[in-house]
Amino acid sequence: MNKVTFSKQAGFHSEVKKRVDMYFEANGLSKNADWRMVLKTVLILAWLVGSYGAFLFSSSMTMSIISAFAMSQAFALVGFNIMHDGLHGSYSSSTRLNQIVGLSLELVGGSSMLWRYKHNILHHTYTNINALDDDLESPGFLRFSPDRPWRPWHRYQHWYAFPLYGLMSLSWVVKSDFQKYFTRKISDYEFPKPTLAESVLFFAGKMFYFGYLLVIPMFFHPILHVVFFFIFIRFVLGVSLATVFQLAHIVGHNTFLRADKGSGIDNEWAIHQVETTTNFAPNSRLAALYCGGLNFQIEHHLFPRVCHIHYPVISKIVEKTCQEFQVPYVSYPTVYEAVKGHCHFLSYLGKEDAVGMTRAPQVVA
């Protein structure tokens, strides 16, 4: 893996961190979950159990479709709201409780072990840096960065991207995780050999997921019926997950960088996070509720260990500090505007000569 460092200290990170810390101290608040988050967790898990039960005992195609769709959204809510905070260590001050909460990723077919490497380390450190941020990696049908290879069919990617997001979710659960586990590689990053406990958790989690979502339903419904709805659930989940995550980093206002071996980026890490990230629908309570605060993606990237229920308030502090340091703070007013921005940028990346807002790293002596 290329070693890339952030060589500049502009004082922005220390200042915004100080101001946010002062907010919590002045109001006597914990940065972790409070009763609102606990209630939200209980309701989401109840939704998941209820929709799963409704699917098992559905007696008509209409009921199967409704319950399967509800289950896909319960999975999305678990991912956005519960798992994400747990694996970032922001749900609780207790490491053990965070680990337990993070295991909810296994409920939706993922691997909490791989997520820590792929998301916490690579994506949050090297956001939008080609060959380092695995979120820029995709099947050859999609191009998420101006530094990725161009192919003629990319001209039309803004038309077929969203259906492909659904299929990528299916690939993730039946192929990608296993490929990463056995090769021990995520893009160019080679992670440590899993311990026995991590390996047991990985395979036990997969067996549990396929067991309750494929095997058990086959005792209640025909095999083809179950397989069809398994694919349906993964497809809808994939579109839901990708839409939220793509709106934050794959839009025209974001910066994209190249990673050269033995290079350094002449920028402060925190400023880099703001320049490569975008917020959307900041005034929508529904968006914040559904996305687990990930519509405040800038705040999340600066303060991943702060529970998402606090993002709407601290976003005012972050935005004001960005203005003072002349750091671009981009926020789309609505989900619609953000989706439109994402589609326009996909269309732009479909051009062979697309260059984007790319800053090349400077070599460190």
N, C-alpha and C positions, 0 to 999 in steps of 0.2 A: 504493500500500500504506500502511495506517495505521502511523504510527510510534508504537510502544509501548516504554516503557523501564521497567526495574526500579529504583525509586528508593531502596530501603532497603538498608542494609548492617548485618546483624545479627551478623557475625563468624562465622557458621556455615561459610560457604564456605571462608574462609581457614583455619579450624581443621581442618576435615575434610581439606582438601588437605594441610596440613602433616603431619597424622598419617599419611596414606597415603604421602606422600613419604618420611617417616621409616621406614616399613615396608620400602620398596624399598631405601633406602640402608642400613639396618641389616642386611639380609639379602643385600646385594650383588646384587640382582636387577634385570634390565631390565624396563621396563614393556611391552616388546614381546614378540613370540612367542619361544618357546624350542623345544627339540626335540619337545616334545609337540604343539605347534601345527603344526610342519612335518610330523610323522608323520600327524597328523589330516588335513592338507591332501592329502597323497599318497593316503591311503586313500579320502577322499571323491572325489577325481578318478578314482581307479581304479574306484570303484563306478559313477561316471557313465559312464565309457568301457565298462565291462563290461555295464551294463544297456542301454546304447545298442546295443552289438554284439548282445546277446541279442535285442533287439527287431527289429533288421534281419534276423536270420537265424532268427527264430521260425517254427516250422512248424505251430503250432496256435494256436487262439484262447486257450486256457488260458495258453500260454507268452507270447503277446502281452500278455495282461492282467497277468501277473506282472511281466514286464520293463518294461511301461509304468508300472506302479505304482512299481517300484523306481527308474525314471528320475525320476518326479515327486519322490520322496523325495531322490534325489541332487541334484536342482535346489534343493530346500529346504535341504539341508545346505550346498550351495555358498553360498546366500544368507545363511543364518544365521551360518555359521562362517568363510567365506573372504572373500567380497565385502564383507560388513559391516565387518569389521576393516580391510580394505584401504582402503576409501573413507573411513573415519574416521582413517586414518593411524596406526592402532595395531598393525598387523601387523609393521611394521619401522620402524627409525629412518631408513631410506632412503626419501625421497619417491618416487623412481623405482620402487622395488620395490612400494611401496604402490599406486602407479598401475597397475602391471602386475597385481597381485593384484586390484585393484578392477575390472579389465576382465572378471573372471569373471561380473559381472552381465550382460554381453552374452551369455554362455553360456546364461543362463536367459531371454533375451528382453528384458531391460531396457536402460536407458541410464544409464551411469555419470555422464554429464554432468548429466542431469536429476535423478538421485538426490542429487547434491551440493546442489542448490538445494532440492529438495523435502524431503529428510530431514535433511541436516546443518544447513542454515540454518533452514528454517521450523519443522520439527518439533522440533528440539533447542533452539531458542531460544524458541519460542512454544508450548510444549507445552500442549495442551488449551485454547488460546485461540481462540475462534470467529472465523472469517474470516481467520485467520493460519496456524493449523496445518492443512495440507492433509489430514492424516490424518483430520480430522473431516468432510471433504467426502465425499459419497457420492451415488449416484443417489437420487432422491426416495423410493425404496422403504425407505430406512434412515435412522434418526435417531440420531446418535452423541453429541449434545450437547443439553442442555435449551434452548440458545439457537438451535438450528436449527428451521426451520418444522415445525409438526406437521401430519400428515395422518391421516385416519381409519384407513388401513391400517396405520399404525405400531402399532396395538393388537396386531397379530399378528406383529410383526417378530422376536420371540424364537423364533418357530416356523420362519420362512423365512430367517433371517439367514445361517446357515451354507451352505446351498445357493447363496445369492446371492454369498457370498464367492468361491465357485468361479467363478461367471460373471464377477465383477468382474476376476478374474485374466485371463480371456480378453479382456475389454474393454481391459485395461491394455496388452496386447501388440499388439493389432490396431488400437486406436483412440486411447487416452488419450495415449500417448507422442507420437504424431504430432500430435495436437491441441495439446499443450503446446509442441512444437517450433515449429510454424508460427505459433501465436499469441504465443509467448514469454511465456506467463502460466501461473502455478500459483496457483490461487485468485485473490487480488487482487495477488499479487506478480508483477512484471514483471522477468524476468531479462535480463541483457545479451545482445545479439545473438551467437549462436554464431560462433566463429572458423571459418575454413575447415577447420582440422584437426578441430575438434569436430563440424562438420557431416559430414565424411567418416567419422569414427568412428561417428557416430549411424547413418547409412544403411548403412555397411559392417557394423556390428554386427547390424542388423535383417536384412540380406540373408544374413549368415552363419547367423543363428538359423533363419530360415525355410528356408534352403537345406538345413541338416543335419537339421532336424526334420520338414520336409515334402517337399522335392524329392527328396533322396537316398532316403528310404524308399519313394518311389513306384516306384523301379526294382526293388524287392524285393517289394512288396505292391500290391494293388489300391488305386486312389485313394480310394475310400470308406473302406476299411480304415484308411488312413493318416490321413485327415481325422478319422475317429471317435476314433482314439487320440490325435491331437493335442489334440482337445477334452478327452478324458479326462485326459490328463496335466496340462493347464492347470487343469482343474477341481480335481483332487486337490491340485495345488500351491497353488492359491488358497486352499482351505480350510486347508491346513497353515500357510501364511504368515500368513493373517489371524488364525487362532486364537492363535498366539504373540503377535503384535503387539497384538491387541485385549485380551488378558488383562492387559496392562500398563497400559492407559490408559482403557479403557471399562468401568469397574466402579464400584460405588456409593461406594467410599471415596475416589475421585479427586475433585479439585477441577476445576471448569470455569469459565473466565472469559470475559468479553466484552471486545472491543477497540473502544474508541471513538477517533475521530480525535483526535490530539494529546493522548493520555492516558498516564498512567504507572501502574504497578502498585506499590502500597505494600507491597512484599515484596522479599526478596532473591532473586536469580535461582536460586540453589542450593536454597533452601527451596521455591521454586515448583516446581522439578523433582521434589523428593521428594513434595510434596503432590499432584502430578498423575500420579504413577507408582506402580505396585504390583509387588512381586515375587511369585513363586509357586514352589512345590516347591523350596525352598532346600536341602533335604537329599537331593534325588534326583540321583544322578550321571548317570542316564540322561537326565533333563530338561536338565541342564547340557550334556551331550555333544551331544544333538540340537539344542537351541536355540542353541548357540554362546554360552552364558552369558546369553542374553537373558531367562532366567527371573530373573536378577539385574538387572532393568531399572533400578532405582534407581541402582545402582552404575554402570551404563552411561551413564545420563544425567548423572551427576556427573563421570564420568571416561571420556568417549568415546574418548580417545586411549590408554587402557590396554587391552592385549589381554585378551580375555574369559576366558582361562584363569586369570587372577588374581582374577576377581570373587568366587568363593566365599570366599577368604581375606579380601579387603579388605571384604567385606560385614559382617564382625564389627566392624571399625573404624567403618564408616559407621553401623551400627545403634547402637553405643554413643554416638557423637557426636550422633546424632539424639535419643537419650534425654536426654542432658545439656542440649541446647538446646530440649527439648520440641517437637521436630518430629515429626509422626506418621510412623512407619515401618511401612507396611502390607505384610504378606507372607502370602499364602495358603499353607497347609501342603502342599497337593497340587495337581496339575493339575486334578483333578476339582473341587475346591472353587473354583478360579479360574474354570473354565468355568461352574460353577453361578452364581458371582457375576456373571459377564458376562451370562449369560442373564437373571438376575433384574433387572439394571440395564437391559437392553434392554427388558424388559417394563415397567419403570417409566417409561422414556423414551417408551413407547407411549401414555402418558397425556397428555392435552392440557395438564393443569395441572402437569406435571413441572417441577421447578425445579432439582433437584440441589444440589450444594454449590458454588454459584456466588458468586464474589466480583467485584463490579464495579470496574473500574479507577478511580482517583482522578485528576482533572484536575491536570496539573502547570502551575503558573503560569509 
